[in-house]
Amino acid sequence: MEACGLGILCCLRRFQQPRNPPPREVAQVQLDTGQMGNEVVIVKSGKRICGSGAALANAAIVQNKCYFEMKIQSGGVWGVGLATKKCDLNKVPLGNNSESWVLRSDGSVAHNGIIRHRIREVPEEGDMIACTYDHVELNFYHNGKHLHCPLTGIRGTVYPIFYVDDGSIIDVNFSDFVYHAPEGFQKIMFEKNLL
């Protein structure tokens, strides 16, 4: 009897199909729910920010040249740019400390409490804002047009940052771009994907 039982067990093992591991999810660059202000709401799979405060993306900028976009879904107070993890995500507007470099909804481009530039045509609801960064300059684009108001002297490990207040809703875009990235610039990639 025991020999027969073992034979059946061996027979069953022969016919078992090898298990394929479940497919791994490909990590997406998106807004980081672990790095956001207390009054921030992130929805649409990490692609929309509303409420009050700021959120960092979940990927640091490690490649040579990167590009990302945002769409102003609803007006109000907003900002976009780069920041370190030391940035206070509850205090808006950003650009008032040494940890953030941003274009603000009032058309000012600021860092460390200093307005470095002011753009003429203030972006409105429905407009697209894009950023390029090459570890030398952070540049901004309005509906595909280069604004020629760079920020330089950016130090440390930085992340894309977005902030909202006063009813603003922003959709962020890290891959399927509305406008073509300038030559040589590409979507943000995780460090392991660059190897």
C-alpha positions as CSV (number, residue, x, y, z in Angstrom):
1,M,0.0,0.0,0.0
2,E,2.7,2.5,0.9
3,A,4.6,1.8,-2.3
4,C,1.4,2.5,-4.3
5,G,0.8,5.8,-2.4
6,L,4.3,6.9,-3.1
7,G,3.9,6.0,-6.7
8,I,0.8,8.2,-7.0
9,L,2.6,11.0,-5.3
10,C,5.5,10.7,-7.7
11,C,3.1,10.5,-10.6
12,L,1.3,13.7,-9.5
13,R,4.5,15.5,-9.2
14,R,5.4,14.7,-12.7
15,F,2.2,16.2,-14.0
16,Q,2.3,19.4,-11.9
17,Q,2.9,22.5,-14.0
18,P,5.8,24.6,-13.0
19,R,4.6,27.8,-11.4
20,N,5.5,31.0,-13.1
21,P,6.1,33.9,-10.8
22,P,3.5,36.6,-11.1
23,P,4.5,39.4,-13.4
24,R,6.3,42.3,-11.6
25,E,4.6,45.6,-11.7
26,V,6.7,48.2,-13.4
27,A,7.3,51.1,-11.0
28,Q,5.7,54.4,-12.2
29,V,7.0,57.8,-11.5
30,Q,4.1,59.6,-9.7
31,L,3.4,61.8,-6.7
32,D,4.6,60.3,-3.5
33,T,1.9,59.8,-0.9
34,G,4.7,59.4,1.7
35,Q,6.2,62.8,0.9
36,M,3.3,65.2,0.9
37,G,1.8,67.9,3.0
38,N,-0.8,67.2,5.7
39,E,-3.7,68.8,3.8
40,V,-2.7,67.5,0.4
41,V,-4.9,65.0,-1.5
42,I,-3.4,62.8,-4.2
43,V,-5.8,60.9,-6.6
44,K,-5.8,59.4,-10.1
45,S,-3.1,56.9,-9.3
46,G,-0.7,59.5,-8.1
47,K,-1.2,61.8,-11.1
48,R,-3.5,64.6,-9.5
49,I,-2.8,66.9,-6.6
50,C,-5.4,69.0,-4.8
51,G,-6.0,70.4,-1.3
52,S,-3.4,72.6,0.3
53,G,0.4,71.9,0.4
54,A,3.0,70.2,-1.7
55,A,4.1,66.8,-2.8
56,L,7.3,65.4,-4.2
57,A,7.5,62.8,-6.9
58,N,8.6,59.3,-5.9
59,A,11.8,59.4,-8.0
60,A,14.8,61.6,-7.5
61,I,16.4,63.1,-10.6
62,V,19.5,61.1,-11.3
63,Q,19.8,61.1,-15.0
64,N,21.6,63.8,-17.0
65,K,18.5,65.5,-18.6
66,C,14.9,65.1,-17.6
67,Y,11.5,66.5,-18.6
68,F,8.1,66.5,-16.9
69,E,4.8,68.3,-17.4
70,M,1.7,69.4,-15.5
71,K,-1.7,70.7,-16.5
72,I,-3.6,73.3,-14.6
73,Q,-7.1,71.7,-14.2
74,S,-8.4,74.3,-11.9
75,G,-6.9,77.7,-11.1
76,G,-5.9,79.0,-7.7
77,V,-2.5,79.0,-6.1
78,W,0.0,76.5,-7.5
79,G,3.7,76.0,-8.1
80,V,6.0,73.5,-9.9
81,G,9.8,72.9,-9.9
82,L,12.3,71.0,-7.8
83,A,12.9,70.5,-4.1
84,T,15.0,68.4,-1.7
85,K,13.4,66.2,0.9
86,K,14.2,68.8,3.5
87,C,11.5,71.2,2.0
88,D,8.6,71.9,4.3
89,L,5.6,70.4,2.3
90,N,3.0,72.2,4.4
91,K,4.2,75.8,3.7
92,V,3.1,77.4,0.5
93,P,4.1,79.1,-1.7
94,L,7.4,77.3,-2.1
95,G,10.5,79.1,-3.3
96,N,10.8,80.9,0.0
97,N,13.6,78.7,1.4
98,S,16.9,77.2,0.2
99,E,15.3,73.8,-0.4
100,S,12.9,74.6,-3.4
101,W,13.2,76.2,-6.8
102,V,9.8,76.9,-8.4
103,L,7.6,78.7,-10.9
104,R,4.5,80.0,-9.1
105,S,1.0,80.7,-10.3
106,D,1.6,84.5,-10.1
107,G,4.3,84.2,-12.7
108,S,7.3,84.5,-10.3
109,V,10.2,82.2,-10.5
110,A,11.7,81.9,-7.0
111,H,14.3,80.4,-4.8
112,N,15.4,81.1,-1.2
113,G,12.9,84.0,-0.9
114,I,14.2,85.8,-3.9
115,I,12.2,86.3,-7.1
116,R,14.7,85.5,-9.8
117,H,12.4,86.1,-12.8
118,R,8.9,87.1,-13.5
119,I,7.1,85.8,-16.7
120,R,4.8,88.1,-18.7
121,E,2.1,85.7,-19.6
122,V,0.7,84.2,-16.4
123,P,-0.5,80.6,-17.0
124,E,-4.2,80.0,-16.7
125,E,-6.6,77.1,-16.2
126,G,-6.2,74.5,-19.0
127,D,-2.5,75.5,-19.7
128,M,0.4,73.1,-19.6
129,I,3.6,73.9,-17.7
130,A,6.8,71.8,-18.3
131,C,10.2,71.6,-16.7
132,T,13.6,70.5,-17.9
133,Y,16.5,69.9,-15.7
134,D,20.1,69.0,-16.7
135,H,21.9,69.4,-13.3
136,V,22.9,72.9,-14.4
137,E,19.6,74.7,-15.1
138,L,16.0,74.2,-14.3
139,N,13.9,75.7,-17.2
140,F,10.2,76.2,-17.6
141,Y,7.9,76.0,-20.6
142,H,4.3,77.4,-21.0
143,N,2.2,75.5,-23.6
144,G,5.4,74.3,-25.2
145,K,7.1,77.7,-25.4
146,H,10.4,78.1,-23.6
147,L,10.1,80.9,-21.0
148,H,13.9,81.6,-20.8
149,C,13.8,82.1,-17.0
150,P,16.3,79.5,-15.7
151,L,17.2,78.7,-12.1
152,T,20.7,77.6,-11.4
153,G,22.8,76.7,-8.4
154,I,20.6,73.7,-7.5
155,R,22.4,71.5,-5.0
156,G,21.7,68.1,-3.5
157,T,19.3,65.3,-4.4
158,V,16.2,66.9,-5.9
159,Y,12.7,65.7,-6.8
160,P,10.0,67.2,-8.9
161,I,7.6,69.2,-6.6
162,F,4.1,70.5,-7.1
163,Y,2.1,72.6,-4.7
164,V,-1.6,73.7,-4.6
165,D,-3.8,76.0,-2.5
166,D,-6.9,78.0,-2.8
167,G,-8.8,75.4,-4.9
168,S,-6.1,74.6,-7.4
169,I,-6.1,71.2,-9.0
170,I,-3.0,70.0,-10.9
171,D,-2.5,66.9,-13.1
172,V,1.1,65.8,-13.4
173,N,2.6,64.0,-16.3
174,F,5.9,62.0,-16.1
175,S,5.7,59.9,-19.3
176,D,3.0,60.3,-22.0
177,F,3.8,63.9,-22.8
178,V,1.5,66.4,-24.5
179,Y,4.5,68.4,-25.8
180,H,7.7,66.9,-27.1
181,A,10.6,67.1,-24.7
182,P,13.4,69.2,-26.0
183,E,16.2,67.3,-27.8
184,G,18.2,65.2,-25.4
185,F,15.7,65.4,-22.6
186,Q,13.6,62.4,-21.5
187,K,11.2,61.2,-18.9
188,I,12.4,60.7,-15.3
189,M,13.7,57.2,-14.6
190,F,14.4,55.4,-11.4
191,E,18.1,54.9,-10.7
192,K,17.9,51.1,-11.1
193,N,16.4,51.6,-14.6
194,L,19.5,53.6,-15.7
195,L,21.9,50.8,-15.0
